[in-house]
Amino acid sequence: MTANSGPYAVFLLGSTAAAMRGEKLLLRAGLEVKLIPVPREISSDCGISIRVGWDDREAALATLAEGRVKVDRVHRM
């Protein structure tokens, strides 16, 4: 599954800087990733989230954990 064909996993992180660092790590790991605004149905907070294909979520979580990027929540969209 690719990040361009749903369903997606949307990762909420603590900051824009964390999202940008996470994007870099995931791209280096060969995953398709997209930075998106946090969807309103998830949170009213402004900010950026990371979107990956649902089937890639475990690999993405492992990559982010290895890179010490803390994920606050994961949502299926």
MARROMAR-41270 format. One record per atom (N, C-alpha, C): residue number from 1; residue in one letter; chain; atom name; x, y, z. Coordinates in Angstrom, 2 decimals, decimal comma. Layout:
// residues N
{resi=NUM resn=A chain=A name=CA east=X north=Y up=Z}
...
END
This chain:
// residues 77
{resi=1 resn=M chain=A name=N east=0,84 north=-1,18 up=0,00}
{resi=1 resn=M chain=A name=CA east=0,00 north=0,00 up=0,00}
{resi=1 resn=M chain=A name=C east=0,88 north=1,23 up=0,00}
{resi=2 resn=T chain=A name=N east=0,46 north=2,25 up=-0,69}
{resi=2 resn=T chain=A name=CA east=1,23 north=3,48 up=-0,73}
{resi=2 resn=T chain=A name=C east=0,49 north=4,56 up=0,03}
{resi=3 resn=A chain=A name=N east=1,21 north=5,63 up=0,31}
{resi=3 resn=A chain=A name=CA east=0,62 north=6,75 up=1,05}
{resi=3 resn=A chain=A name=C east=-0,43 north=7,47 up=0,20}
{resi=4 resn=N chain=A name=N east=-0,51 north=7,18 up=-1,09}
{resi=4 resn=N chain=A name=CA east=-1,46 north=7,87 up=-1,95}
{resi=4 resn=N chain=A name=C east=-2,74 north=7,10 up=-2,18}
{resi=5 resn=S chain=A name=N east=-2,90 north=5,93 up=-1,56}
{resi=5 resn=S chain=A name=CA east=-4,14 north=5,18 up=-1,71}
{resi=5 resn=S chain=A name=C east=-4,58 north=4,71 up=-0,33}
{resi=6 resn=G chain=A name=N east=-5,70 north=5,25 up=0,15}
{resi=6 resn=G chain=A name=CA east=-6,18 north=4,98 up=1,51}
{resi=6 resn=G chain=A name=C east=-6,44 north=3,52 up=1,75}
{resi=7 resn=P chain=A name=N east=-6,64 north=3,08 up=2,97}
{resi=7 resn=P chain=A name=CA east=-6,67 north=3,94 up=4,15}
{resi=7 resn=P chain=A name=C east=-5,26 north=4,37 up=4,56}
{resi=8 resn=Y chain=A name=N east=-5,24 north=5,40 up=5,38}
{resi=8 resn=Y chain=A name=CA east=-3,98 north=5,98 up=5,83}
{resi=8 resn=Y chain=A name=C east=-3,84 north=5,86 up=7,34}
{resi=9 resn=A chain=A name=N east=-2,60 north=5,94 up=7,77}
{resi=9 resn=A chain=A name=CA east=-2,29 north=6,14 up=9,18}
{resi=9 resn=A chain=A name=C east=-1,80 north=7,58 up=9,29}
{resi=10 resn=V chain=A name=N east=-2,42 north=8,34 up=10,18}
{resi=10 resn=V chain=A name=CA east=-2,01 north=9,72 up=10,41}
{resi=10 resn=V chain=A name=C east=-1,38 north=9,78 up=11,79}
{resi=11 resn=F chain=A name=N east=-0,11 north=10,18 up=11,82}
{resi=11 resn=F chain=A name=CA east=0,64 north=10,26 up=13,07}
{resi=11 resn=F chain=A name=C east=0,63 north=11,70 up=13,57}
{resi=12 resn=L chain=A name=N east=0,20 north=11,87 up=14,82}
{resi=12 resn=L chain=A name=CA east=0,27 north=13,18 up=15,46}
{resi=12 resn=L chain=A name=C east=1,54 north=13,21 up=16,30}
{resi=13 resn=L chain=A name=N east=2,30 north=14,29 up=16,14}
{resi=13 resn=L chain=A name=CA east=3,55 north=14,45 up=16,86}
{resi=13 resn=L chain=A name=C east=3,49 north=15,73 up=17,68}
{resi=14 resn=G chain=A name=N east=4,48 north=15,93 up=18,52}
{resi=14 resn=G chain=A name=CA east=4,46 north=17,06 up=19,43}
{resi=14 resn=G chain=A name=C east=4,76 north=18,41 up=18,83}
{resi=15 resn=S chain=A name=N east=5,37 north=18,43 up=17,65}
{resi=15 resn=S chain=A name=CA east=5,76 north=19,72 up=17,07}
{resi=15 resn=S chain=A name=C east=5,96 north=19,58 up=15,56}
{resi=16 resn=T chain=A name=N east=5,99 north=20,71 up=14,90}
{resi=16 resn=T chain=A name=CA east=6,28 north=20,74 up=13,48}
{resi=16 resn=T chain=A name=C east=7,69 north=20,23 up=13,22}
{resi=17 resn=A chain=A name=N east=8,63 north=20,59 up=14,09}
{resi=17 resn=A chain=A name=CA east=10,02 north=20,13 up=13,93}
{resi=17 resn=A chain=A name=C east=10,09 north=18,60 up=14,01}
{resi=18 resn=A chain=A name=N east=9,32 north=18,00 up=14,91}
{resi=18 resn=A chain=A name=CA east=9,30 north=16,53 up=15,02}
{resi=18 resn=A chain=A name=C east=8,71 north=15,91 up=13,76}
{resi=19 resn=A chain=A name=N east=7,67 north=16,52 up=13,22}
{resi=19 resn=A chain=A name=CA east=7,06 north=16,00 up=11,99}
{resi=19 resn=A chain=A name=C east=8,04 north=16,06 up=10,82}
{resi=20 resn=M chain=A name=N east=8,78 north=17,15 up=10,72}
{resi=20 resn=M chain=A name=CA east=9,74 north=17,29 up=9,63}
{resi=20 resn=M chain=A name=C east=10,90 north=16,30 up=9,79}
{resi=21 resn=R chain=A name=N east=11,35 north=16,11 up=11,02}
{resi=21 resn=R chain=A name=CA east=12,41 north=15,12 up=11,28}
{resi=21 resn=R chain=A name=C east=11,89 north=13,71 up=10,96}
{resi=22 resn=G chain=A name=N east=10,66 north=13,43 up=11,37}
{resi=22 resn=G chain=A name=CA east=10,06 north=12,14 up=11,09}
{resi=22 resn=G chain=A name=C east=9,92 north=11,87 up=9,61}
{resi=23 resn=E chain=A name=N east=9,51 north=12,89 up=8,87}
{resi=23 resn=E chain=A name=CA east=9,39 north=12,74 up=7,42}
{resi=23 resn=E chain=A name=C east=10,74 north=12,36 up=6,82}
{resi=24 resn=K chain=A name=N east=11,78 north=13,02 up=7,23}
{resi=24 resn=K chain=A name=CA east=13,12 north=12,74 up=6,71}
{resi=24 resn=K chain=A name=C east=13,53 north=11,29 up=7,01}
{resi=25 resn=L chain=A name=N east=13,29 north=10,84 up=8,23}
{resi=25 resn=L chain=A name=CA east=13,63 north=9,46 up=8,61}
{resi=25 resn=L chain=A name=C east=12,85 north=8,44 up=7,79}
{resi=26 resn=L chain=A name=N east=11,56 north=8,70 up=7,62}
{resi=26 resn=L chain=A name=CA east=10,71 north=7,75 up=6,88}
{resi=26 resn=L chain=A name=C east=11,08 north=7,70 up=5,40}
{resi=27 resn=L chain=A name=N east=11,40 north=8,84 up=4,82}
{resi=27 resn=L chain=A name=CA east=11,83 north=8,85 up=3,42}
{resi=27 resn=L chain=A name=C east=13,13 north=8,08 up=3,26}
{resi=28 resn=R chain=A name=N east=14,06 north=8,27 up=4,20}
{resi=28 resn=R chain=A name=CA east=15,33 north=7,54 up=4,16}
{resi=28 resn=R chain=A name=C east=15,11 north=6,03 up=4,27}
{resi=29 resn=A chain=A name=N east=14,05 north=5,64 up=4,99}
{resi=29 resn=A chain=A name=CA east=13,73 north=4,23 up=5,16}
{resi=29 resn=A chain=A name=C east=12,99 north=3,66 up=3,95}
{resi=30 resn=G chain=A name=N east=12,71 north=4,51 up=2,96}
{resi=30 resn=G chain=A name=CA east=12,07 north=4,04 up=1,74}
{resi=30 resn=G chain=A name=C east=10,55 north=4,00 up=1,80}
{resi=31 resn=L chain=A name=N east=9,95 north=4,66 up=2,80}
{resi=31 resn=L chain=A name=CA east=8,49 north=4,67 up=2,91}
{resi=31 resn=L chain=A name=C east=7,92 north=5,89 up=2,20}
{resi=32 resn=E chain=A name=N east=6,72 north=5,73 up=1,65}
{resi=32 resn=E chain=A name=CA east=6,02 north=6,87 up=1,07}
{resi=32 resn=E chain=A name=C east=5,36 north=7,61 up=2,21}
{resi=33 resn=V chain=A name=N east=5,62 north=8,89 up=2,28}
{resi=33 resn=V chain=A name=CA east=5,14 north=9,70 up=3,40}
{resi=33 resn=V chain=A name=C east=4,74 north=11,07 up=2,89}
{resi=34 resn=K chain=A name=N east=3,79 north=11,67 up=3,58}
{resi=34 resn=K chain=A name=CA east=3,37 north=13,02 up=3,22}
{resi=34 resn=K chain=A name=C east=3,08 north=13,79 up=4,51}
{resi=35 resn=L chain=A name=N east=3,58 north=15,01 up=4,57}
{resi=35 resn=L chain=A name=CA east=3,22 north=15,90 up=5,67}
{resi=35 resn=L chain=A name=C east=1,89 north=16,55 up=5,31}
{resi=36 resn=I chain=A name=N east=0,94 north=16,53 up=6,24}
{resi=36 resn=I chain=A name=CA east=-0,38 north=17,11 up=6,01}
{resi=36 resn=I chain=A name=C east=-0,79 north=17,92 up=7,24}
{resi=37 resn=P chain=A name=N east=-1,68 north=18,90 up=7,06}
{resi=37 resn=P chain=A name=CA east=-2,23 north=19,57 up=8,23}
{resi=37 resn=P chain=A name=C east=-2,98 north=18,55 up=9,09}
{resi=38 resn=V chain=A name=N east=-2,97 north=18,74 up=10,40}
{resi=38 resn=V chain=A name=CA east=-3,72 north=17,83 up=11,27}
{resi=38 resn=V chain=A name=C east=-5,20 north=17,92 up=10,89}
{resi=39 resn=P chain=A name=N east=-5,82 north=16,80 up=10,52}
{resi=39 resn=P chain=A name=CA east=-7,24 north=16,83 up=10,14}
{resi=39 resn=P chain=A name=C east=-8,12 north=17,32 up=11,30}
{resi=40 resn=R chain=A name=N east=-9,08 north=18,16 up=10,99}
{resi=40 resn=R chain=A name=CA east=-9,96 north=18,73 up=12,02}
{resi=40 resn=R chain=A name=C east=-10,73 north=17,68 up=12,79}
{resi=41 resn=E chain=A name=N east=-11,04 north=16,56 up=12,14}
{resi=41 resn=E chain=A name=CA east=-11,80 north=15,52 up=12,84}
{resi=41 resn=E chain=A name=C east=-10,95 north=14,80 up=13,90}
{resi=42 resn=I chain=A name=N east=-9,64 north=15,00 up=13,84}
{resi=42 resn=I chain=A name=CA east=-8,74 north=14,40 up=14,84}
{resi=42 resn=I chain=A name=C east=-8,48 north=15,37 up=15,98}
{resi=43 resn=S chain=A name=N east=-8,18 north=16,63 up=15,65}
{resi=43 resn=S chain=A name=CA east=-7,82 north=17,62 up=16,67}
{resi=43 resn=S chain=A name=C east=-8,09 north=19,01 up=16,15}
{resi=44 resn=S chain=A name=N east=-8,49 north=19,89 up=17,07}
{resi=44 resn=S chain=A name=CA east=-8,70 north=21,28 up=16,69}
{resi=44 resn=S chain=A name=C east=-7,40 north=22,07 up=16,72}
{resi=45 resn=D chain=A name=N east=-6,32 north=21,43 up=17,22}
{resi=45 resn=D chain=A name=CA east=-5,02 north=22,09 up=17,25}
{resi=45 resn=D chain=A name=C east=-4,49 north=22,28 up=15,83}
{resi=46 resn=C chain=A name=N east=-3,79 north=23,38 up=15,66}
{resi=46 resn=C chain=A name=CA east=-3,09 north=23,58 up=14,40}
{resi=46 resn=C chain=A name=C east=-1,86 north=22,67 up=14,40}
{resi=47 resn=G chain=A name=N east=-1,31 north=22,45 up=13,25}
{resi=47 resn=G chain=A name=CA east=-0,08 north=21,70 up=13,21}
{resi=47 resn=G chain=A name=C east=0,00 north=20,80 up=12,01}
{resi=48 resn=I chain=A name=N east=1,09 north=20,07 up=11,96}
{resi=48 resn=I chain=A name=CA east=1,39 north=19,18 up=10,85}
{resi=48 resn=I chain=A name=C east=1,44 north=17,76 up=11,37}
{resi=49 resn=S chain=A name=N east=0,91 north=16,85 up=10,60}
{resi=49 resn=S chain=A name=CA east=0,97 north=15,43 up=10,93}
{resi=49 resn=S chain=A name=C east=1,65 north=14,69 up=9,78}
{resi=50 resn=I chain=A name=N east=1,95 north=13,44 up=10,04}
{resi=50 resn=I chain=A name=CA east=2,59 north=12,58 up=9,03}
{resi=50 resn=I chain=A name=C east=1,56 north=11,55 up=8,58}
{resi=51 resn=R chain=A name=N east=1,44 north=11,39 up=7,26}
{resi=51 resn=R chain=A name=CA east=0,53 north=10,39 up=6,70}
{resi=51 resn=R chain=A name=C east=1,32 north=9,34 up=5,95}
{resi=52 resn=V chain=A name=N east=1,03 north=8,08 up=6,26}
{resi=52 resn=V chain=A name=CA east=1,61 north=6,95 up=5,53}
{resi=52 resn=V chain=A name=C east=0,48 north=5,98 up=5,22}
{resi=53 resn=G chain=A name=N east=0,72 north=5,07 up=4,31}
{resi=53 resn=G chain=A name=CA east=-0,27 north=4,03 up=4,03}
{resi=53 resn=G chain=A name=C east=-0,50 north=3,19 up=5,28}
{resi=54 resn=W chain=A name=N east=-1,74 north=2,76 up=5,48}
{resi=54 resn=W chain=A name=CA east=-2,09 north=2,00 up=6,68}
{resi=54 resn=W chain=A name=C east=-1,21 north=0,76 up=6,84}
{resi=55 resn=D chain=A name=N east=-0,92 north=0,09 up=5,75}
{resi=55 resn=D chain=A name=CA east=-0,10 north=-1,13 up=5,83}
{resi=55 resn=D chain=A name=C east=1,36 north=-0,84 up=6,18}
{resi=56 resn=D chain=A name=N east=1,78 north=0,40 up=6,06}
{resi=56 resn=D chain=A name=CA east=3,16 north=0,80 up=6,40}
{resi=56 resn=D chain=A name=C east=3,30 north=1,34 up=7,82}
{resi=57 resn=R chain=A name=N east=2,20 north=1,37 up=8,57}
{resi=57 resn=R chain=A name=CA east=2,23 north=2,04 up=9,87}
{resi=57 resn=R chain=A name=C east=3,20 north=1,41 up=10,86}
{resi=58 resn=E chain=A name=N east=3,29 north=0,08 up=10,91}
{resi=58 resn=E chain=A name=CA east=4,19 north=-0,57 up=11,87}
{resi=58 resn=E chain=A name=C east=5,65 north=-0,28 up=11,53}
{resi=59 resn=A chain=A name=N east=5,99 north=-0,34 up=10,25}
{resi=59 resn=A chain=A name=CA east=7,36 north=-0,02 up=9,84}
{resi=59 resn=A chain=A name=C east=7,67 north=1,45 up=10,14}
{resi=60 resn=A chain=A name=N east=6,69 north=2,33 up=9,91}
{resi=60 resn=A chain=A name=CA east=6,89 north=3,74 up=10,19}
{resi=60 resn=A chain=A name=C east=7,08 north=3,98 up=11,68}
{resi=61 resn=L chain=A name=N east=6,25 north=3,35 up=12,50}
{resi=61 resn=L chain=A name=CA east=6,39 north=3,50 up=13,96}
{resi=61 resn=L chain=A name=C east=7,75 north=3,02 up=14,43}
{resi=62 resn=A chain=A name=N east=8,20 north=1,90 up=13,91}
{resi=62 resn=A chain=A name=CA east=9,51 north=1,38 up=14,30}
{resi=62 resn=A chain=A name=C east=10,63 north=2,33 up=13,88}
{resi=63 resn=T chain=A name=N east=10,53 north=2,86 up=12,68}
{resi=63 resn=T chain=A name=CA east=11,54 north=3,81 up=12,19}
{resi=63 resn=T chain=A name=C east=11,56 north=5,07 up=13,04}
{resi=64 resn=L chain=A name=N east=10,39 north=5,59 up=13,36}
{resi=64 resn=L chain=A name=CA east=10,33 north=6,80 up=14,18}
{resi=64 resn=L chain=A name=C east=10,86 north=6,55 up=15,58}
{resi=65 resn=A chain=A name=N east=10,52 north=5,39 up=16,16}
{resi=65 resn=A chain=A name=CA east=11,02 north=5,06 up=17,50}
{resi=65 resn=A chain=A name=C east=12,55 north=4,95 up=17,48}
{resi=66 resn=E chain=A name=N east=13,09 north=4,30 up=16,46}
{resi=66 resn=E chain=A name=CA east=14,54 north=4,16 up=16,33}
{resi=66 resn=E chain=A name=C east=15,21 north=5,52 up=16,20}
{resi=67 resn=G chain=A name=N east=14,54 north=6,46 up=15,53}
{resi=67 resn=G chain=A name=CA east=15,07 north=7,81 up=15,35}
{resi=67 resn=G chain=A name=C east=14,72 north=8,74 up=16,50}
{resi=68 resn=R chain=A name=N east=14,10 north=8,19 up=17,52}
{resi=68 resn=R chain=A name=CA east=13,71 north=8,96 up=18,73}
{resi=68 resn=R chain=A name=C east=12,74 north=10,09 up=18,43}
{resi=69 resn=V chain=A name=N east=11,81 north=9,83 up=17,51}
{resi=69 resn=V chain=A name=CA east=10,74 north=10,78 up=17,23}
{resi=69 resn=V chain=A name=C east=9,49 north=10,22 up=17,91}
{resi=70 resn=K chain=A name=N east=8,99 north=10,96 up=18,90}
{resi=70 resn=K chain=A name=CA east=7,84 north=10,49 up=19,69}
{resi=70 resn=K chain=A name=C east=6,54 north=10,75 up=18,94}
{resi=71 resn=V chain=A name=N east=5,74 north=9,70 up=18,81}
{resi=71 resn=V chain=A name=CA east=4,44 north=9,78 up=18,19}
{resi=71 resn=V chain=A name=C east=3,40 north=9,88 up=19,32}
{resi=72 resn=D chain=A name=N east=2,58 north=10,92 up=19,30}
{resi=72 resn=D chain=A name=CA east=1,57 north=11,08 up=20,34}
{resi=72 resn=D chain=A name=C east=0,38 north=10,16 up=20,12}
{resi=73 resn=R chain=A name=N east=-0,10 north=10,11 up=18,88}
{resi=73 resn=R chain=A name=CA east=-1,26 north=9,27 up=18,55}
{resi=73 resn=R chain=A name=C east=-1,20 north=8,86 up=17,09}
{resi=74 resn=V chain=A name=N east=-1,87 north=7,73 up=16,79}
{resi=74 resn=V chain=A name=CA east=-2,00 north=7,26 up=15,41}
{resi=74 resn=V chain=A name=C east=-3,50 north=7,10 up=15,14}
{resi=75 resn=H chain=A name=N east=-3,95 north=7,64 up=14,03}
{resi=75 resn=H chain=A name=CA east=-5,35 north=7,54 up=13,64}
{resi=75 resn=H chain=A name=C east=-5,47 north=6,90 up=12,27}
{resi=76 resn=R chain=A name=N east=-6,50 north=6,10 up=12,10}
{resi=76 resn=R chain=A name=CA east=-6,81 north=5,53 up=10,78}
{resi=76 resn=R chain=A name=C east=-7,76 north=6,49 up=10,07}
{resi=77 resn=M chain=A name=N east=-7,43 north=6,83 up=8,84}
{resi=77 resn=M chain=A name=CA east=-8,28 north=7,76 up=8,05}
{resi=77 resn=M chain=A name=C east=-8,61 north=7,12 up=6,72}
END
